[in-house]
Amino acid sequence: MTYQKILLIDDDEDDQEIFVSALKQVAESVRCTTFDDAREALGKLMSQEILTDLIFLDLNMPIMNGQQFLIEIKKNAILHSIPVIVLSTSSHSGTIESTRELGAEDFITKPDKFEDLIRILESVLK
């Protein structure tokens, strides 16, 4: 599948900027919408105010964390089929397993190097 609209939910502005910059290098035509609040993003998705083909989701966020977001999106009849890739600083096997059980398509530990993020996005998007 070719993704044209990507949603990134991450409360860290620097991580958002790095992600968007890497994405532009990989697939310039792909639109990326960012949210720093998972609850707000969920509301916009549920009201169909925004549409997306793929969601990248951070786990550690205030108000609504990534696992809570996953639970809510996967029980929604309209949204449950949108693939969600967790993009987190965690690499704990229990965290990875639990997010997959909640319906995450994949789990990627945030890389330290920009070039590694580019390679990850290339592998996901192509």
N, C-alpha and C positions, 0 to 999 in steps of 0.2 A: 504494500500500500504506500502511496505517496502522500505525505503529510503536507498540507498547505497552511493550516492554522494550528499553531502550538500555543498552549497556555503554560506559563511558568508561575508556580505559586511558591514564593520564597520570601521570608521577611527580611532578608539581608540585601540591602540595595546594591552593595558591591558585587555580591554573587549574581544578582539580576543583570547588572551591567556586563559582567564577564560572560555570562551565558548568552546574552543577546549578541554581543560582539563575536563570540565564537560561532554562533548560529549563522550570522551574516556571512562569515567566511565559508561556511559549509554549504548553505542553501540560501542565497540572497533573496529568492522569491518567496520564501516562507515567511508568513506573518507571525509575529510572536507578541502575545499579550501577557503582561506581567501583573501579578497581584502580590501584595505583601500580607494579605489577610485571607486565610483559607475560607473563613465563614462568608466573607464578602464575595469571593470567587464562586463559592457554592450557590449563593443566592442568584448571582448573575447567570450561572449555568442553568439553574432550575427554572428561571423565568425566561430562558432562551434569549436573554439580552446579548449574550455572547455565545458563539458556537466555536467548537474546537475539534480537531482530529486526534489530538494527543496532548496529554497533560504530564508535565514534569513537576514533581511535588517534593518539597522539603518536609521533613518530619518534625523538627523542633521549632515550633512557632507558638506564639502566645494566642490566646483566645480560643482558637481551634487548631489542634495539632494535625499533622499529616495523617495519622492513623484514624482520628475521628473523621476527617474529610473522606478518607477511603471508605469507611463504613457507610457514610451518608450517600456517597455517589454510587456505590455498588448496590444499594437497596432502592435506588430510583430507577423506575422502568425506562425512562428516556435516556438517562445518563450512564447506566451501568455498563454499556458496551464501549465507552470511550476508554482506550488504553491509558493506564496511569503508570508512569515510570518514576519510582522514588529516586530522588537525587539528594543524598544526605551525607553529612560528615561521618556518620556511623558506619562501622564495618562489622558490628557485632552480629554473629550468626543468628542469635535469637531474634534480633530486630529484623533481619533480612527475612527469616522464615515467617515471622508473624505478619509482615506486610504482604508477603506473597499469599498467605492464607486469607488475608482480607481482600485480595483481588488485584494486587499490583501486578502489572505485566512483567516488570523487571525492577531490579534494585541496583543502583549505581552509587558507589562511594565517590563523593566529590573529589576530583583529582587536584593535586597541588599545582600542576603545571597547565598553563593555557593550551599548549600543544596537545596534551592528553585529553582535554575536554573536546578539542576539535576532532580528534580521532574517535572519541566516544560518540559524538554527534553524527559523524560520518557513518559509523557502523549502524546507528539507530535509524538514520534517515535514508540510507541508500541500500 
